[in-house]
């Protein structure tokens, strides 16, 4: 878990630095920086999505996962938890939930998260996660400067998700084929594209309700591949 703990520390440090800059950024610059982050998010999502090769499995996973997430009202429940957390920390930041979700998706949906967690879980050096920590730390400076303190609290779901992958890898990592990793990365990229569209305010998409698609993708990969 060393790699994940370092990752958490890097985001907290970078995010804290970003919050210091936040007070000095003129309001008129927020919109253009938000747009820049949105465009980058689209690029990142497309580059990840192209790693997938089993498009039928991806489509079925997205459809079934979105239906499941909608039935479970995941986005509504997470927003309530986020608002409760926001009140507990006494934050008046209107972008608290957006910052938390955006940071979590950007920090956790990439191939480096999956492969790095698998490597560390299987007893290898956490080199990939340490490299990711440096990148996330730098990214969190910009994200927190624009989106606020919610970025720092993204470390809570990151610790659960990334740490959980590491623990699972310690038990089952040697039976996870590369093609499954590629498909998970691909569908994660599609979700990040949806997130980018929401950030750019082109269309409000309930990204959280689509998250079960990742689990369904894994299941279908093991059944059909």
Secondary structure, 3 states (H helix, E strand, C coil): CHHHHHHHHHHHHHHHHHHHHHCCCCHHHHHHHHHHHHHHHHHHHHHHHCCCCCHHHHHHHHHHHHHHHHHHCHHHHHHHHHHHHHHHCCCCCCCHHHHHHHHHHHHHCCHHHHHHHHHHHCCCCCHHHHHHHHHHHHHHHHHHHHHCHHHCCHHHHHHHHHHHHHHHHHHHHHHCCHHHHHHHHHHHHHHHHHHHHHHCCCCCCCCHHHCHHHHHHHHHHHHHC
